[in-house]
Structures are given as structure tokens and as C-alpha cells.
Amino acid sequence: MSSVVLITGAATGIGNLTARALAAAGHTVYASMRDVRGRNAARAEELLALGRREGHDLRVVELDVQSEASAEAAVATVLDEAGRLDTVVHNAGHLYVGYVEAFTPEDIQRLLDINVLGIQRVNRAALPHLRSRRSGTLVYVGSTTSVVVPPFLGPYVASKFAADALAQVTAYEVGQLGIETTVVMPGPFTQGTEHFPNADRAHDDERTRAYAALDPLVARNEKATEGLFPPGVDAHPRAVAEEIVRVLALPAGTRPFRTVVDFSRAGVEEVNEVLRRAQEDFVTRLGFGELLHVRTAPAPEVPQGFLD
């Protein structure tokens, strides 16, 4: 079934590939990005031209996840043009590479603002509409780093842990209003994205120099990652886009809470299963077992103002 989808961070990488794949699958796709008339103008036009050429309903909307006003305006545009919003794909994110001590508090604050608070801004813009309809899907592009914790990516890993926790706890609540959640957990990729080329480094050069003995390890990080891939495997992020297409094609109420796309064979699926059982047991013993399931039937009447 086709739906209206808003994707954050769709200028490049996984977001861009997902916009293309979902449009090809028949969805109405709003590929959002910053500065669509400036630095991303060519990327925006490329997507629009693809839609025209292939007959896909592929649109572009301005959205800066660091701005609440921008998130609200983007969702308002979708609702004004399409009349509804069914799915939000939280993909926008940024990468830091370096030694944790060398990142200033301001460095880490900026990353959390993008990778975590950006999700909250977009959810706050989209959820009033989804709640009013008692349906919808939130798809979070998470990361296997929140399980395996690789070195030299400290602030990024911390942000993915925080984003994952925010997604889980939000899911308890919105699930009772008919809104599904799926966390897609990509493993590492060294091609097909601009994640590593565009990564920021720590701004405290003096602290960075104090760890110079570790520089050779950082220098071979990408090569070491590539060594995890089985021979002959095309570890390309298009696989993440394809998995998002698959998940959204599933009937409402049957979408998985987590799905892993990992060519590095890190064993994340096994860890997820252990965590799932522990979480379900804990929440059930708290007496909140109903929060583990999406309420697909009409929800009970709620107090006036709860949906506003």
C-alpha cells in the first residue's frame, strides 16, 4: 500500500537512496534537506528530475532538523500538498571521528542537537497529525554502533545510544495511539555515503596531539572496517533503503520493531534478541505489558487536550 513519506537528511547517502527506492515503490515521497535553493540545489533538482523522468511522486521540501520552525514548516507543507502524512523516516545525522577527550562540550552539544534533538523536533511536528489519525509509522535509521561500540567515534556512538533510547520510549507511548515504530540498524559502510568524508574532527588540537600514539589506528579505521565484510559481498547502503521499502510494504501491525542491515557480521541480531526478552520481562513485571504492543483497534477516548 502506498503512503506519504517524509524523509530527513535526503540530500545524500541512505536518505537519498531511500527517497529514490520508496518513490520507485509507489509511495509519495518528500525528500527533505537543508538549503534546497543553495548548496543542495543541484541535489534537490536531481531528485525532482528523477521523479519527472520515471513518473514517480518524488518531491523535495526544506527541513533543517536543528530548527523547530523548519520542522513545523516542512510537515505543514506535506499536509497542505498531500493532505496527510503516513510515515516519517528519521535519517538525518552527522559523524564525528576522533578522541573523546579532544571534543569540546560544544562539539558534542552540536552533534546531539543534530542526531537526537533533531528527531524530537520532527516528531513534535509530525505526531499531532499521526495521533489524530490513530495511525502512522516512525522509522528510525539507527546504528549497530549502539550495540558493538566501535572505537574513535565516541560522541557519535553516544548520540546513537541516545537516539535509540528516545525511539524506544516514544514507541511505548505512541503505540497506544496506533503508531508503529521500526528501528533500522545499519552496520558500517565505507561506500555510497558521505558519512566518513564529511565527518568532523575534534576541535581541541592540543588534546588530540596527546593521543598521537593512537593515530595509526585511526588512520586504518576504514580499511579495518572493510576487512569485516565477507569476500565478494557488495556492502552498499542501498540495502538499507531496500529494507525500509520492505518494512513499509508489510501490513500495518506486523512491522518489526528492530531490523538489522549489517555486512560486518557483528552479531547484533543476537544481542537484540537478548535485550528484547529482558525488556519485555521487565516492562511486563512493572505492569505495563500493554505498552509493548501497538494498539491497532480504536483507542479509548482520551482527555481533551491530550491530542492538541
Stockholm file with secondary structure:
# STOCKHOLM 1.0

chainA/1-308         MSSVVLITGAATGIGNLTARALAAAGHTVYASMRDVRGRNAARAEELLALGRREGHDLRVVELDVQSEASAEAAVATVLDEAGRLDTVVHNAGHLYVGYVEAFTPEDIQRLLDINVLGIQRVNRAALPHLRSRRSGTLVYVGSTTSVVVPPFLGPYVASKFAADALAQVTAYEVGQLGIETTVVMPGPFTQGTEHFPNADRAHDDERTRAYAALDPLVARNEKATEGLFPPGVDAHPRAVAEEIVRVLALPAGTRPFRTVVDFSRAGVEEVNEVLRRAQEDFVTRLGFGELLHVRTAPAPEVPQGFLD
#=GR chainA/1-308 SS CCCEEEESSCSSHHHHHHHHHHHHTTCEEEEEESCTTTTTHHHHHHHHHHHHHHTCCEEEEECCTTCHHHHHHHHHHHHHHHSCCCEEEECCCCCBCBCGGGSCHHHHHHHHIIIIIHHHHHHHHHHHHHHHHTCEEEEEECCTHHHHCCTTBHHHHHHHHHHHHHHHHHHHHHHTTTEEEEEEEECCCSSSSSTTTTCBCCSCHHHHHTTGGGHHHHHTHHHHHHTTSCTTCCCCTHHHHHHHHHHHHSCTTCCCSEEEECSSCCCHHHHHHHHHHHHHHHHHHHTCGGGGSCCCSCCCCCCTTTTC
#=GC SS_cons         CCCEEEESSCSSHHHHHHHHHHHHTTCEEEEEESCTTTTTHHHHHHHHHHHHHHTCCEEEEECCTTCHHHHHHHHHHHHHHHSCCCEEEECCCCCBCBCGGGSCHHHHHHHHIIIIIHHHHHHHHHHHHHHHHTCEEEEEECCTHHHHCCTTBHHHHHHHHHHHHHHHHHHHHHHTTTEEEEEEEECCCSSSSSTTTTCBCCSCHHHHHTTGGGHHHHHTHHHHHHTTSCTTCCCCTHHHHHHHHHHHHSCTTCCCSEEEECSSCCCHHHHHHHHHHHHHHHHHHHTCGGGGSCCCSCCCCCCTTTTC
//
